[in-house]
């Protein structure tokens, strides 16, 4: 069974949704496990403060810009 891949755009929107309604509700709405959302949240916060959602979103947006440059 292969792992599902999510686009950087999807991850950015997911982080914004988490900020608005929380991980549990966002996971139900998006059809993504809460563990996956927590992993994304933790991995994007490695370069900044652990609790800053704005920095997480900024990191995902930077990742999106980098991926678009590669195209």
VOGU-3710 file (C-alpha; in Angstrom, 3 decimals, decimal comma):
1> xxxxxxxxxx> 0,000/0,000/0,000  1,492/3,348/-1,003  1,439/6,501/1,068  -0,774/9,338/-0,026  1,075/12,515/-0,980  -0,337/15,949/-0,241  0,545/19,131/-2,119  2,144/22,067/-0,322  -1,021/24,050/-1,098  -3,136/21,447/0,701
11> xxxxxxxxxx> -0,817/21,501/3,699  -0,978/25,315/3,908  -4,755/25,248/3,831  -4,766/22,453/6,411  -2,598/24,529/8,776  -4,942/27,493/8,384  -7,919/25,248/9,109  -6,194/23,845/12,206  -5,708/27,394/13,434  -9,395/28,132/12,907
21> xxxxxxxxxx> -11,086/24,978/14,216  -8,423/22,766/15,819  -6,673/19,560/14,815  -9,476/17,126/15,618  -12,182/18,909/13,634  -9,764/19,698/10,792  -8,755/16,046/10,500  -12,398/15,006/10,173  -13,163/17,719/7,622  -10,062/17,023/5,526
31> xxxxxxxxxx> -10,067/13,242/5,811  -6,522/13,261/7,155  -5,545/11,647/10,429  -4,924/13,928/13,379  -1,502/12,282/13,749  -0,580/13,412/10,223  -1,716/16,958/10,956  0,290/17,014/14,204  3,360/15,756/12,340  3,020/18,527/9,768
41> xxxxxxxxxx> 2,546/21,064/12,534  5,622/19,882/14,429  7,829/19,616/11,342  7,058/23,148/10,191  7,764/24,600/13,620  11,363/23,320/13,766  12,745/26,643/12,478  10,739/28,873/14,788  8,815/29,068/18,008  6,939/25,849/18,789
51> xxxxxxxxxx> 3,544/27,503/19,327  3,547/30,102/16,562  0,981/29,079/13,958  1,950/32,051/11,776  5,515/30,770/11,526  4,225/27,302/10,570  2,117/28,753/7,787  5,007/30,955/6,653  7,281/27,891/6,462  4,730/25,984/4,363
61> xxxxxxxxxx> 4,325/28,978/2,065  8,111/29,134/1,654  8,111/25,420/0,821  5,427/26,061/-1,782  7,472/28,856/-3,379  10,537/26,589/-3,512  8,575/23,789/-5,154  7,123/26,178/-7,755  10,626/27,400/-8,624  11,693/23,808/-9,303
71> x> 8,866/23,332/-11,824
//
